[in-house]
Amino acid sequence: MTLQVAAIAMVGAGLWIGVFGTRLARVVDRLADRTGIGEALAGALLMGGATSLAGLVVSVVAALDGNASLAVSNSVGGIAAQTAFIVVADLFYRRGNLEHAAASLGNIFNSLVLLILLAIVVIGASVPGATLFAVSPVTPVLVFGYVYGMVLARRVEDEPMWKPRMTSETRTDEPDPDAEQEGLTRLWTEFALLAVAVVVAGFVVARAGLSIVASTGVSGTLVGAFATSIMTSLPELVTTVAAVRTGALTLAVGGIVGGNAFDLLFIAASDVAYRDGSVYAALTQTDVFTLGWAMLMVGILATGLVRRQEKGIGFEGVGVLAVYFAGLAVVTQLPG
């Protein structure tokens, strides 16, 4: 497709993702109450996974096309953008600091899991090593780390060894008393249909992104960090703001943090789809920079979740936004 058609298709698909992403937040919130798994875990697994499906499609399609940088930067750029979205959502929460009000051991734990997973990818990029059937041994470690991390997150939620201090600004995860009246089958069916709609839009964004790379000669890293990652991350922005406005604060933060951990599985899937060897070995200096960039943003967010300032967006909000925009500026100056 031409550059103009690709741009129109990407924007249109991004809006499509945003519309269905709004509905996803409401469905996941009700599923969290109906199933009893809690907002933090529902945000990490259900909302985080479902709203990330579009990005997964983009990375896999890019890897199949042989564009390793676009596949990986789409994943990491999405993590950076979505972390910044928490600050945007914080601006909509006028009662105080979002990280303070959404105090949750699960969200803190998932942030640490995300940092570990990012470190695994950095190691894979630094020491590509051997492959088996063109798949790096780092990939199964990455998948195992995610799955085991989610298992531990559930244990942390069920049997916490410590809890955040309750203040007048803390908003706990209280199930909706009307949730028992909703049918699980209908909720799961609606969830599945919305997820499929997001996947279809993600495929459109992927093809449009590859067309932009081919038409302009711009690096896949730049397109991934600036364009496809932001478009496919629109559900996270919409669902996070929607969750904050409806009072589901733990779900809002959990959806971002958990979704970011799921986003790193894009790299594992991309390694399997990339047929020219290990996708880690194909990463550029700029790709490695984006990994460190995302780690820095997640680390700042994690400190904010522990520090829990009471008013405004806090030091972590200012820090996350500053690092995000500074990182984008640096990416434009680095070689592809």
TORMAR-696603 format. One record per residue (C-alpha): residue in three letters; x negated, y, z negated; residue number from 1. Coordinates in pm, 1 decimal. Layout:
<pts>
@r: ALA	c1: X	c2: Y	c3: Z	k: NUM
...
</pts>
This chain:
<pts>
@r: MET	c1: 0.0	c2: 0.0	c3: 0.0	k: 1
@r: THR	c1: -109.4	c2: 359.4	c3: 58.0	k: 2
@r: LEU	c1: -239.9	c2: 578.6	c3: -223.1	k: 3
@r: GLN	c1: 82.3	c2: 781.5	c3: -235.4	k: 4
@r: VAL	c1: 302.4	c2: 471.9	c3: -248.1	k: 5
@r: ALA	c1: 76.8	c2: 317.6	c3: -514.4	k: 6
@r: ALA	c1: 102.5	c2: 627.9	c3: -733.2	k: 7
@r: ILE	c1: 482.1	c2: 641.2	c3: -699.5	k: 8
@r: ALA	c1: 510.2	c2: 266.6	c3: -771.1	k: 9
@r: MET	c1: 291.3	c2: 295.6	c3: -1082.0	k: 10
@r: VAL	c1: 489.8	c2: 586.8	c3: -1225.6	k: 11
@r: GLY	c1: 822.2	c2: 420.2	c3: -1145.4	k: 12
@r: ALA	c1: 716.2	c2: 92.9	c3: -1304.0	k: 13
@r: GLY	c1: 586.8	c2: 282.9	c3: -1606.0	k: 14
@r: LEU	c1: 926.8	c2: 445.1	c3: -1656.4	k: 15
@r: TRP	c1: 1091.9	c2: 104.7	c3: -1614.6	k: 16
@r: ILE	c1: 864.7	c2: -33.1	c3: -1886.4	k: 17
@r: GLY	c1: 949.7	c2: 258.4	c3: -2112.9	k: 18
@r: VAL	c1: 1326.4	c2: 208.9	c3: -2078.6	k: 19
@r: PHE	c1: 1320.2	c2: -161.6	c3: -2155.9	k: 20
@r: GLY	c1: 1056.7	c2: -109.8	c3: -2424.6	k: 21
@r: THR	c1: 1299.9	c2: 107.1	c3: -2620.6	k: 22
@r: ARG	c1: 1553.0	c2: -171.3	c3: -2626.1	k: 23
@r: LEU	c1: 1284.6	c2: -421.3	c3: -2730.3	k: 24
@r: ALA	c1: 1211.5	c2: -229.1	c3: -3050.7	k: 25
@r: ARG	c1: 1572.2	c2: -253.1	c3: -3162.9	k: 26
@r: VAL	c1: 1598.4	c2: -623.5	c3: -3082.3	k: 27
@r: VAL	c1: 1271.7	c2: -710.3	c3: -3261.3	k: 28
@r: ASP	c1: 1376.3	c2: -511.1	c3: -3568.4	k: 29
@r: ARG	c1: 1696.8	c2: -715.3	c3: -3589.1	k: 30
@r: LEU	c1: 1508.3	c2: -1040.8	c3: -3528.7	k: 31
@r: ALA	c1: 1268.8	c2: -952.3	c3: -3813.4	k: 32
@r: ASP	c1: 1565.0	c2: -915.5	c3: -4048.7	k: 33
@r: ARG	c1: 1759.3	c2: -1212.2	c3: -3914.1	k: 34
@r: THR	c1: 1467.1	c2: -1459.6	c3: -3924.5	k: 35
@r: GLY	c1: 1314.9	c2: -1323.1	c3: -4246.8	k: 36
@r: ILE	c1: 958.5	c2: -1307.5	c3: -4111.0	k: 37
@r: GLY	c1: 920.4	c2: -940.5	c3: -4204.1	k: 38
@r: GLU	c1: 851.5	c2: -628.7	c3: -4001.5	k: 39
@r: ALA	c1: 470.3	c2: -646.9	c3: -4011.2	k: 40
@r: LEU	c1: 453.6	c2: -999.2	c3: -3865.3	k: 41
@r: ALA	c1: 745.9	c2: -938.0	c3: -3626.9	k: 42
@r: GLY	c1: 568.0	c2: -627.6	c3: -3503.8	k: 43
@r: ALA	c1: 241.1	c2: -816.4	c3: -3455.3	k: 44
@r: LEU	c1: 382.6	c2: -1124.2	c3: -3283.2	k: 45
@r: LEU	c1: 716.0	c2: -1033.2	c3: -3124.6	k: 46
@r: MET	c1: 705.4	c2: -663.6	c3: -3044.2	k: 47
@r: GLY	c1: 329.5	c2: -655.5	c3: -2998.3	k: 48
@r: GLY	c1: 332.3	c2: -961.1	c3: -2772.9	k: 49
@r: ALA	c1: 639.8	c2: -873.5	c3: -2567.9	k: 50
@r: THR	c1: 545.5	c2: -512.1	c3: -2503.1	k: 51
@r: SER	c1: 195.0	c2: -625.4	c3: -2404.8	k: 52
@r: LEU	c1: 313.4	c2: -866.7	c3: -2134.2	k: 53
@r: ALA	c1: 293.1	c2: -600.7	c3: -1863.7	k: 54
@r: GLY	c1: -71.0	c2: -535.4	c3: -1950.9	k: 55
@r: LEU	c1: -144.9	c2: -908.7	c3: -1948.4	k: 56
@r: VAL	c1: -11.6	c2: -934.4	c3: -1593.5	k: 57
@r: VAL	c1: -226.2	c2: -638.5	c3: -1484.0	k: 58
@r: SER	c1: -546.4	c2: -791.6	c3: -1625.2	k: 59
@r: VAL	c1: -482.7	c2: -1138.3	c3: -1480.8	k: 60
@r: VAL	c1: -393.4	c2: -1004.7	c3: -1134.9	k: 61
@r: ALA	c1: -705.8	c2: -783.8	c3: -1138.0	k: 62
@r: ALA	c1: -923.2	c2: -1080.4	c3: -1241.9	k: 63
@r: LEU	c1: -776.5	c2: -1299.7	c3: -967.6	k: 64
@r: ASP	c1: -864.0	c2: -1020.6	c3: -724.3	k: 65
@r: GLY	c1: -1223.7	c2: -1024.9	c3: -852.9	k: 66
@r: ASN	c1: -1211.0	c2: -688.6	c3: -1031.9	k: 67
@r: ALA	c1: -1352.2	c2: -775.0	c3: -1376.0	k: 68
@r: SER	c1: -1390.4	c2: -413.0	c3: -1487.7	k: 69
@r: LEU	c1: -1024.4	c2: -329.9	c3: -1421.7	k: 70
@r: ALA	c1: -914.4	c2: -648.5	c3: -1599.7	k: 71
@r: VAL	c1: -1114.0	c2: -575.1	c3: -1914.5	k: 72
@r: SER	c1: -1079.0	c2: -196.0	c3: -1925.7	k: 73
@r: ASN	c1: -702.7	c2: -232.4	c3: -1886.9	k: 74
@r: SER	c1: -705.0	c2: -437.8	c3: -2206.6	k: 75
@r: VAL	c1: -945.0	c2: -219.5	c3: -2405.3	k: 76
@r: GLY	c1: -803.3	c2: 106.8	c3: -2270.7	k: 77
@r: GLY	c1: -460.4	c2: -10.9	c3: -2381.8	k: 78
@r: ILE	c1: -590.6	c2: -70.5	c3: -2733.6	k: 79
@r: ALA	c1: -735.5	c2: 281.1	c3: -2744.4	k: 80
@r: ALA	c1: -417.4	c2: 441.3	c3: -2607.8	k: 81
@r: GLN	c1: -189.1	c2: 247.0	c3: -2839.7	k: 82
@r: THR	c1: -395.9	c2: 335.1	c3: -3144.3	k: 83
@r: ALA	c1: -356.3	c2: 701.1	c3: -3047.0	k: 84
@r: PHE	c1: 19.0	c2: 641.2	c3: -3015.4	k: 85
@r: ILE	c1: 37.1	c2: 581.8	c3: -3391.8	k: 86
@r: VAL	c1: -67.8	c2: 942.9	c3: -3440.2	k: 87
@r: VAL	c1: 198.7	c2: 1053.7	c3: -3190.7	k: 88
@r: ALA	c1: 458.4	c2: 856.2	c3: -3387.0	k: 89
@r: ASP	c1: 326.3	c2: 1014.8	c3: -3706.8	k: 90
@r: LEU	c1: 422.5	c2: 1354.7	c3: -3564.7	k: 91
@r: PHE	c1: 783.5	c2: 1232.5	c3: -3546.4	k: 92
@r: TYR	c1: 776.7	c2: 1123.5	c3: -3909.9	k: 93
@r: ARG	c1: 829.3	c2: 1454.3	c3: -4084.9	k: 94
@r: ARG	c1: 866.8	c2: 1320.9	c3: -4440.1	k: 95
@r: GLY	c1: 496.8	c2: 1256.7	c3: -4487.2	k: 96
@r: ASN	c1: 205.6	c2: 1050.5	c3: -4357.4	k: 97
@r: LEU	c1: 313.1	c2: 743.8	c3: -4156.9	k: 98
@r: GLU	c1: 20.5	c2: 526.6	c3: -4269.1	k: 99
@r: HIS	c1: 101.3	c2: 612.1	c3: -4630.9	k: 100
@r: ALA	c1: 472.3	c2: 539.0	c3: -4597.7	k: 101
@r: ALA	c1: 417.5	c2: 216.4	c3: -4401.9	k: 102
@r: ALA	c1: 173.2	c2: 73.6	c3: -4655.5	k: 103
@r: SER	c1: 143.4	c2: -296.2	c3: -4578.0	k: 104
@r: LEU	c1: -124.3	c2: -550.0	c3: -4656.2	k: 105
@r: GLY	c1: -32.2	c2: -725.8	c3: -4330.7	k: 106
@r: ASN	c1: -109.7	c2: -418.4	c3: -4121.7	k: 107
@r: ILE	c1: -444.5	c2: -366.1	c3: -4295.3	k: 108
@r: PHE	c1: -533.8	c2: -732.8	c3: -4248.6	k: 109
@r: ASN	c1: -434.6	c2: -727.4	c3: -3879.1	k: 110
@r: SER	c1: -655.4	c2: -421.3	c3: -3826.4	k: 111
@r: LEU	c1: -951.4	c2: -615.9	c3: -3962.2	k: 112
@r: VAL	c1: -867.0	c2: -913.4	c3: -3739.9	k: 113
@r: LEU	c1: -862.9	c2: -678.7	c3: -3440.8	k: 114
@r: LEU	c1: -1209.7	c2: -548.0	c3: -3527.9	k: 115
@r: ILE	c1: -1339.1	c2: -905.8	c3: -3547.5	k: 116
@r: LEU	c1: -1190.0	c2: -991.5	c3: -3207.7	k: 117
@r: LEU	c1: -1341.2	c2: -680.4	c3: -3049.5	k: 118
@r: ALA	c1: -1679.2	c2: -778.3	c3: -3195.0	k: 119
@r: ILE	c1: -1645.2	c2: -1123.3	c3: -3034.2	k: 120
@r: VAL	c1: -1592.8	c2: -961.3	c3: -2693.3	k: 121
@r: VAL	c1: -1895.8	c2: -733.6	c3: -2745.6	k: 122
@r: ILE	c1: -2106.4	c2: -1041.5	c3: -2823.6	k: 123
@r: GLY	c1: -1972.6	c2: -1209.6	c3: -2509.8	k: 124
@r: ALA	c1: -2065.4	c2: -905.4	c3: -2300.4	k: 125
@r: SER	c1: -2412.8	c2: -885.0	c3: -2455.1	k: 126
@r: VAL	c1: -2493.9	c2: -1255.8	c3: -2424.6	k: 127
@r: PRO	c1: -2289.2	c2: -1388.1	c3: -2129.4	k: 128
@r: GLY	c1: -2450.8	c2: -1733.4	c3: -2152.9	k: 129
@r: ALA	c1: -2337.5	c2: -2046.4	c3: -1974.7	k: 130
@r: THR	c1: -1992.4	c2: -2129.2	c3: -1843.1	k: 131
@r: LEU	c1: -1783.5	c2: -2441.9	c3: -1812.4	k: 132
@r: PHE	c1: -1562.1	c2: -2437.1	c3: -1502.2	k: 133
@r: ALA	c1: -1647.6	c2: -2065.3	c3: -1474.0	k: 134
@r: VAL	c1: -1507.8	c2: -1998.1	c3: -1824.2	k: 135
@r: SER	c1: -1730.7	c2: -1856.7	c3: -2098.4	k: 136
@r: PRO	c1: -1748.0	c2: -2040.3	c3: -2435.3	k: 137
@r: VAL	c1: -1662.5	c2: -1701.9	c3: -2590.1	k: 138
@r: THR	c1: -1307.1	c2: -1729.2	c3: -2453.7	k: 139
@r: PRO	c1: -1190.3	c2: -2024.1	c3: -2668.8	k: 140
@r: VAL	c1: -1352.6	c2: -1855.5	c3: -2970.7	k: 141
@r: LEU	c1: -1151.9	c2: -1541.8	c3: -2893.4	k: 142
@r: VAL	c1: -826.4	c2: -1736.6	c3: -2864.8	k: 143
@r: PHE	c1: -897.3	c2: -1932.3	c3: -3183.2	k: 144
@r: GLY	c1: -980.7	c2: -1611.4	c3: -3367.6	k: 145
@r: TYR	c1: -647.8	c2: -1460.0	c3: -3268.1	k: 146
@r: VAL	c1: -438.8	c2: -1765.9	c3: -3358.8	k: 147
@r: TYR	c1: -617.9	c2: -1824.6	c3: -3689.4	k: 148
@r: GLY	c1: -596.8	c2: -1454.8	c3: -3768.5	k: 149
@r: MET	c1: -218.5	c2: -1458.7	c3: -3722.1	k: 150
@r: VAL	c1: -190.0	c2: -1769.3	c3: -3942.2	k: 151
@r: LEU	c1: -387.0	c2: -1596.0	c3: -4216.9	k: 152
@r: ALA	c1: -178.0	c2: -1281.0	c3: -4170.9	k: 153
@r: ARG	c1: 135.0	c2: -1481.8	c3: -4246.3	k: 154
@r: ARG	c1: -27.4	c2: -1624.2	c3: -4559.7	k: 155
@r: VAL	c1: -131.7	c2: -1275.8	c3: -4668.2	k: 156
@r: GLU	c1: 228.5	c2: -1157.4	c3: -4629.4	k: 157
@r: ASP	c1: 371.5	c2: -1460.3	c3: -4814.8	k: 158
@r: GLU	c1: 116.1	c2: -1477.4	c3: -5095.6	k: 159
@r: PRO	c1: -53.8	c2: -1136.7	c3: -5131.0	k: 160
@r: MET	c1: -344.1	c2: -1115.9	c3: -5375.3	k: 161
@r: TRP	c1: -288.3	c2: -740.7	c3: -5413.7	k: 162
@r: LYS	c1: -29.1	c2: -484.8	c3: -5312.4	k: 163
@r: PRO	c1: -42.3	c2: -113.2	c3: -5224.0	k: 164
@r: ARG	c1: 58.1	c2: 121.0	c3: -5503.7	k: 165
@r: MET	c1: 417.7	c2: 230.7	c3: -5466.6	k: 166
@r: THR	c1: 475.0	c2: 605.5	c3: -5445.0	k: 167
@r: SER	c1: 774.9	c2: 824.9	c3: -5373.8	k: 168
@r: GLU	c1: 670.0	c2: 830.2	c3: -5008.5	k: 169
@r: THR	c1: 630.6	c2: 453.6	c3: -4964.5	k: 170
@r: ARG	c1: 895.7	c2: 289.1	c3: -4747.1	k: 171
@r: THR	c1: 923.1	c2: -85.7	c3: -4805.3	k: 172
@r: ASP	c1: 1047.4	c2: -344.0	c3: -4554.9	k: 173
@r: GLU	c1: 1409.2	c2: -396.0	c3: -4660.7	k: 174
@r: PRO	c1: 1615.3	c2: -634.0	c3: -4442.2	k: 175
@r: ASP	c1: 1939.6	c2: -497.1	c3: -4303.0	k: 176
@r: PRO	c1: 2226.9	c2: -660.1	c3: -4498.2	k: 177
@r: ASP	c1: 2428.8	c2: -681.2	c3: -4174.9	k: 178
@r: ALA	c1: 2157.1	c2: -883.8	c3: -3999.7	k: 179
@r: GLU	c1: 2310.0	c2: -1218.4	c3: -4103.1	k: 180
@r: GLN	c1: 2616.0	c2: -1140.6	c3: -3892.0	k: 181
@r: GLU	c1: 2419.1	c2: -1137.4	c3: -3565.9	k: 182
@r: GLY	c1: 2370.8	c2: -1458.9	c3: -3370.1	k: 183
@r: LEU	c1: 2011.3	c2: -1574.7	c3: -3334.1	k: 184
@r: THR	c1: 2075.7	c2: -1724.4	c3: -2990.7	k: 185
@r: ARG	c1: 2201.9	c2: -1395.3	c3: -2852.2	k: 186
@r: LEU	c1: 1910.0	c2: -1202.9	c3: -3003.5	k: 187
@r: TRP	c1: 1648.1	c2: -1443.4	c3: -2865.9	k: 188
@r: THR	c1: 1815.1	c2: -1441.3	c3: -2523.3	k: 189
@r: GLU	c1: 1814.8	c2: -1061.5	c3: -2511.9	k: 190
@r: PHE	c1: 1452.9	c2: -1059.4	c3: -2625.8	k: 191
@r: ALA	c1: 1352.9	c2: -1302.0	c3: -2346.2	k: 192
@r: LEU	c1: 1535.0	c2: -1106.8	c3: -2072.9	k: 193
@r: LEU	c1: 1375.6	c2: -780.0	c3: -2179.8	k: 194
@r: ALA	c1: 1032.7	c2: -945.3	c3: -2185.8	k: 195
@r: VAL	c1: 1083.2	c2: -1070.4	c3: -1827.8	k: 196
@r: ALA	c1: 1179.2	c2: -718.3	c3: -1715.9	k: 197
@r: VAL	c1: 855.2	c2: -585.8	c3: -1866.6	k: 198
@r: VAL	c1: 649.1	c2: -857.3	c3: -1691.0	k: 199
@r: VAL	c1: 796.1	c2: -767.6	c3: -1350.1	k: 200
@r: ALA	c1: 710.0	c2: -402.3	c3: -1402.2	k: 201
@r: GLY	c1: 360.0	c2: -502.4	c3: -1512.6	k: 202
@r: PHE	c1: 301.0	c2: -684.5	c3: -1182.8	k: 203
@r: VAL	c1: 396.4	c2: -368.0	c3: -992.3	k: 204
@r: VAL	c1: 152.3	c2: -162.6	c3: -1201.6	k: 205
@r: ALA	c1: -121.2	c2: -420.6	c3: -1133.8	k: 206
@r: ARG	c1: -81.1	c2: -411.8	c3: -757.5	k: 207
@r: ALA	c1: -61.9	c2: -31.9	c3: -761.4	k: 208
@r: GLY	c1: -378.8	c2: -8.3	c3: -970.3	k: 209
@r: LEU	c1: -572.5	c2: -235.7	c3: -734.2	k: 210
@r: SER	c1: -450.2	c2: -28.7	c3: -438.8	k: 211
@r: ILE	c1: -574.6	c2: 290.3	c3: -605.5	k: 212
@r: VAL	c1: -917.4	c2: 131.9	c3: -660.0	k: 213
@r: ALA	c1: -931.7	c2: 18.3	c3: -296.5	k: 214
@r: SER	c1: -805.7	c2: 348.2	c3: -152.8	k: 215
@r: THR	c1: -1015.7	c2: 590.9	c3: -355.6	k: 216
@r: GLY	c1: -1328.9	c2: 394.1	c3: -440.3	k: 217
@r: VAL	c1: -1284.8	c2: 493.3	c3: -806.7	k: 218
@r: SER	c1: -1426.5	c2: 237.0	c3: -1050.9	k: 219
@r: GLY	c1: -1194.6	c2: -24.9	c3: -1197.7	k: 220
@r: THR	c1: -1304.5	c2: 84.4	c3: -1544.9	k: 221
@r: LEU	c1: -1179.5	c2: 438.2	c3: -1485.7	k: 222
@r: VAL	c1: -849.0	c2: 324.5	c3: -1338.1	k: 223
@r: GLY	c1: -800.9	c2: 79.4	c3: -1623.7	k: 224
@r: ALA	c1: -884.4	c2: 327.4	c3: -1898.8	k: 225
@r: PHE	c1: -683.3	c2: 614.8	c3: -1751.3	k: 226
@r: ALA	c1: -398.1	c2: 471.1	c3: -1545.8	k: 227
@r: THR	c1: -290.3	c2: 107.9	c3: -1579.9	k: 228
@r: SER	c1: -358.1	c2: 85.0	c3: -1954.7	k: 229
@r: ILE	c1: -148.6	c2: 393.9	c3: -2028.8	k: 230
@r: MET	c1: 136.4	c2: 290.3	c3: -1798.2	k: 231
@r: THR	c1: 155.8	c2: -60.1	c3: -1942.2	k: 232
@r: SER	c1: 126.9	c2: 81.2	c3: -2294.2	k: 233
@r: LEU	c1: 439.4	c2: 296.4	c3: -2259.4	k: 234
@r: PRO	c1: 651.6	c2: 30.8	c3: -2436.8	k: 235
@r: GLU	c1: 429.1	c2: 64.5	c3: -2742.4	k: 236
@r: LEU	c1: 470.1	c2: 441.6	c3: -2740.9	k: 237
@r: VAL	c1: 847.3	c2: 423.8	c3: -2695.0	k: 238
@r: THR	c1: 904.6	c2: 138.3	c3: -2939.2	k: 239
@r: THR	c1: 678.1	c2: 290.3	c3: -3204.8	k: 240
@r: VAL	c1: 852.3	c2: 627.6	c3: -3193.2	k: 241
@r: ALA	c1: 1192.3	c2: 455.1	c3: -3182.5	k: 242
@r: ALA	c1: 1101.5	c2: 238.5	c3: -3482.9	k: 243
@r: VAL	c1: 984.7	c2: 543.9	c3: -3679.9	k: 244
@r: ARG	c1: 1304.1	c2: 732.8	c3: -3600.9	k: 245
@r: THR	c1: 1515.1	c2: 439.1	c3: -3720.1	k: 246
@r: GLY	c1: 1311.2	c2: 401.3	c3: -4041.1	k: 247
@r: ALA	c1: 1136.8	c2: 73.4	c3: -3947.8	k: 248
@r: LEU	c1: 794.9	c2: 215.0	c3: -4040.9	k: 249
@r: THR	c1: 612.7	c2: -112.0	c3: -4110.8	k: 250
@r: LEU	c1: 739.6	c2: -247.3	c3: -3778.4	k: 251
@r: ALA	c1: 613.8	c2: 66.3	c3: -3602.1	k: 252
@r: VAL	c1: 255.9	c2: 33.0	c3: -3727.3	k: 253
@r: GLY	c1: 261.3	c2: -348.2	c3: -3710.9	k: 254
@r: GLY	c1: 371.7	c2: -343.0	c3: -3348.5	k: 255
@r: ILE	c1: 70.7	c2: -133.8	c3: -3251.2	k: 256
@r: VAL	c1: -190.4	c2: -315.1	c3: -3460.6	k: 257
@r: GLY	c1: -57.6	c2: -661.8	c3: -3377.1	k: 258
@r: GLY	c1: -5.2	c2: -571.6	c3: -3013.8	k: 259
@r: ASN	c1: -364.7	c2: -453.3	c3: -2993.5	k: 260
@r: ALA	c1: -486.5	c2: -791.7	c3: -3117.8	k: 261
@r: PHE	c1: -269.2	c2: -961.6	c3: -2855.7	k: 262
@r: ASP	c1: -413.2	c2: -728.8	c3: -2590.5	k: 263
@r: LEU	c1: -756.4	c2: -882.1	c3: -2643.7	k: 264
@r: LEU	c1: -614.8	c2: -1212.0	c3: -2521.2	k: 265
@r: PHE	c1: -592.8	c2: -1037.9	c3: -2182.4	k: 266
@r: ILE	c1: -969.1	c2: -1075.0	c3: -2166.3	k: 267
@r: ALA	c1: -949.1	c2: -1447.4	c3: -2243.1	k: 268
@r: ALA	c1: -683.9	c2: -1490.9	c3: -1972.2	k: 269
@r: SER	c1: -890.5	c2: -1278.6	c3: -1733.5	k: 270
@r: ASP	c1: -1195.3	c2: -1499.7	c3: -1790.5	k: 271
@r: VAL	c1: -991.7	c2: -1802.2	c3: -1685.5	k: 272
@r: ALA	c1: -848.8	c2: -1618.8	c3: -1382.0	k: 273
@r: TYR	c1: -1185.1	c2: -1470.5	c3: -1274.6	k: 274
@r: ARG	c1: -1345.4	c2: -1725.5	c3: -1043.4	k: 275
@r: ASP	c1: -1686.4	c2: -1565.5	c3: -987.8	k: 276
@r: GLY	c1: -1829.5	c2: -1683.1	c3: -1320.0	k: 277
@r: SER	c1: -1786.4	c2: -1538.5	c3: -1667.2	k: 278
@r: VAL	c1: -1587.5	c2: -1215.9	c3: -1678.5	k: 279
@r: TYR	c1: -1811.7	c2: -1104.4	c3: -1967.1	k: 280
@r: ALA	c1: -2118.9	c2: -1128.1	c3: -1743.3	k: 281
@r: ALA	c1: -1952.1	c2: -899.1	c3: -1489.0	k: 282
@r: LEU	c1: -1892.1	c2: -615.1	c3: -1735.5	k: 283
@r: THR	c1: -2069.2	c2: -284.3	c3: -1680.5	k: 284
@r: GLN	c1: -2230.2	c2: -40.8	c3: -1924.8	k: 285
@r: THR	c1: -1909.5	c2: 162.7	c3: -1915.1	k: 286
@r: ASP	c1: -1699.9	c2: -143.8	c3: -2002.9	k: 287
@r: VAL	c1: -1917.5	c2: -208.0	c3: -2308.1	k: 288
@r: PHE	c1: -1879.2	c2: 158.3	c3: -2406.0	k: 289
@r: THR	c1: -1499.9	c2: 122.4	c3: -2399.6	k: 290
@r: LEU	c1: -1525.8	c2: -172.9	c3: -2638.9	k: 291
@r: GLY	c1: -1723.5	c2: 35.3	c3: -2889.5	k: 292
@r: TRP	c1: -1481.7	c2: 324.0	c3: -2835.1	k: 293
@r: ALA	c1: -1184.6	c2: 104.7	c3: -2925.0	k: 294
@r: MET	c1: -1363.4	c2: -39.0	c3: -3229.0	k: 295
@r: LEU	c1: -1431.5	c2: 311.6	c3: -3359.9	k: 296
@r: MET	c1: -1065.7	c2: 412.1	c3: -3324.9	k: 297
@r: VAL	c1: -938.4	c2: 96.8	c3: -3494.7	k: 298
@r: GLY	c1: -1190.2	c2: 141.6	c3: -3776.3	k: 299
@r: ILE	c1: -1072.2	c2: 498.3	c3: -3838.1	k: 300
@r: LEU	c1: -709.1	c2: 380.1	c3: -3841.4	k: 301
@r: ALA	c1: -793.2	c2: 102.7	c3: -4089.8	k: 302
@r: THR	c1: -955.4	c2: 351.0	c3: -4326.8	k: 303
@r: GLY	c1: -640.7	c2: 564.9	c3: -4302.5	k: 304
@r: LEU	c1: -422.9	c2: 266.3	c3: -4393.8	k: 305
@r: VAL	c1: -634.9	c2: 214.9	c3: -4705.5	k: 306
@r: ARG	c1: -684.7	c2: 584.1	c3: -4795.2	k: 307
@r: ARG	c1: -312.4	c2: 667.6	c3: -4753.6	k: 308
@r: GLN	c1: -302.8	c2: 1045.8	c3: -4746.9	k: 309
@r: GLU	c1: 42.9	c2: 1168.6	c3: -4838.1	k: 310
@r: LYS	c1: 101.5	c2: 1465.0	c3: -4606.1	k: 311
@r: GLY	c1: 51.8	c2: 1541.0	c3: -4238.5	k: 312
@r: ILE	c1: -122.7	c2: 1310.8	c3: -3993.2	k: 313
@r: GLY	c1: -423.5	c2: 1285.1	c3: -4226.2	k: 314
@r: PHE	c1: -792.8	c2: 1263.0	c3: -4148.7	k: 315
@r: GLU	c1: -737.8	c2: 938.9	c3: -3957.2	k: 316
@r: GLY	c1: -485.4	c2: 1102.1	c3: -3725.3	k: 317
@r: VAL	c1: -719.9	c2: 1386.0	c3: -3636.1	k: 318
@r: GLY	c1: -1012.0	c2: 1142.9	c3: -3605.5	k: 319
@r: VAL	c1: -827.9	c2: 898.0	c3: -3381.9	k: 320
@r: LEU	c1: -708.9	c2: 1168.4	c3: -3141.5	k: 321
@r: ALA	c1: -1051.5	c2: 1333.7	c3: -3130.4	k: 322
@r: VAL	c1: -1226.8	c2: 1003.5	c3: -3054.6	k: 323
@r: TYR	c1: -964.3	c2: 905.3	c3: -2795.9	k: 324
@r: PHE	c1: -995.7	c2: 1219.8	c3: -2585.9	k: 325
@r: ALA	c1: -1372.7	c2: 1235.5	c3: -2629.7	k: 326
@r: GLY	c1: -1394.1	c2: 874.4	c3: -2511.0	k: 327
@r: LEU	c1: -1187.7	c2: 946.3	c3: -2201.4	k: 328
@r: ALA	c1: -1418.6	c2: 1237.8	c3: -2121.0	k: 329
@r: VAL	c1: -1727.2	c2: 1017.0	c3: -2156.9	k: 330
@r: VAL	c1: -1580.9	c2: 740.4	c3: -1937.9	k: 331
@r: THR	c1: -1544.0	c2: 986.0	c3: -1649.6	k: 332
@r: GLN	c1: -1917.2	c2: 1062.8	c3: -1669.0	k: 333
@r: LEU	c1: -2051.1	c2: 708.5	c3: -1694.3	k: 334
@r: PRO	c1: -2128.1	c2: 493.2	c3: -1389.6	k: 335
@r: GLY	c1: -1865.6	c2: 234.8	c3: -1301.1	k: 336
</pts>
